[in-house]
Amino acid sequence: MRITCPLCGARDRREFHYMGDAVYLDRPDPVAPAVAWDDYLHLRDNPAGETRDLWFHEAGCGAWLVVTRNTVSHDVLSVALADGIRGGAG
Amino acid sequence: MARLLVTPATGALPVTAGGMTLSLTDPGCITSLAPWRGAGMALSKALRAAHGVDFPDPGRISTSGTTRCLWAGRDQAFLVGPAPDSAALADHAALTDQSDAWAVMRLDGPGARDVLARLTPLDLRAQVFEPGHTARTLLGQMNAVLSRDAANGYEIMVFRSMTATALHELTEAMKSVTAQGGADPSPG
């Protein structure tokens, strides 16, 4: 699997660290109800299809990336710097 | 400024095998430049005025005489060679002296690419990784900065504490490539 880092170009998966669902970018308000925080911290979908995840280019440029990929076909559909993406909506 | 020596771990250098040489280099000062948010252009201007180099594009090296500025990551570059003109640069970037943090080696000779190809997942073909290009990548299990400055010449930077491991990995790969007939004859 190769991920095309917006800065470094196409790189091997070994250079990247997987963090989890890009919902991490959509942090609830500090005073949001407990159910919102529970959802944010613990409840994840497990889609057969497109998923948006956070990856860290740890052995490369050190950028956090939002990677959209398909868990069925294994296609990597898009890669963007996480910096500047608000609310995880991309 | 205190200068720690990498010599003990690199006492075996230079190592030669099959026309290739792995040698130790003294890069001079290595200073990390991390521009403050929005200050990239101002830093590049100040760099050009003070040291004759630009803040490089991703994966590139800006060179002026013996002064080099290597792209080293997102919003980061290494000024290599002279001591930094802190007065000119510090308003635009965080400067960190990393001179003693890195061991800098060179691998030269036919087959150098094949040796590195055994250790790094980076695409080393000439049409992708040309002379003048640099990359942060893996060398074995180590984070490294690889730069190509000639058709058969590479600079390898690893964290100083990993010098012995890097030396071992590179030496073994050099022996292996040599034992199996030397450089891959395909172009690039």
Boltz contact constraints between the chains, C-beta under 6 A:
constraints:
  - contact:
      token1: [A, 7]
      token2: [B, 58]
      max_distance: 6.0
  - contact:
      token1: [A, 12]
      token2: [B, 121]
      max_distance: 6.0
  - contact:
      token1: [A, 14]
      token2: [B, 121]
      max_distance: 6.0
  - contact:
      token1: [A, 59]
      token2: [B, 138]
      max_distance: 6.0
  - contact:
      token1: [A, 59]
      token2: [B, 143]
      max_distance: 6.0
  - contact:
      token1: [A, 60]
      token2: [B, 136]
      max_distance: 6.0
  - contact:
      token1: [A, 61]
      token2: [B, 73]
      max_distance: 6.0
  - contact:
      token1: [A, 61]
      token2: [B, 74]
      max_distance: 6.0
  - contact:
      token1: [A, 61]
      token2: [B, 136]
      max_distance: 6.0
  - contact:
      token1: [A, 62]
      token2: [B, 73]
      max_distance: 6.0
  - contact:
      token1: [A, 62]
      token2: [B, 74]
      max_distance: 6.0
  - contact:
      token1: [A, 63]
      token2: [B, 74]
      max_distance: 6.0
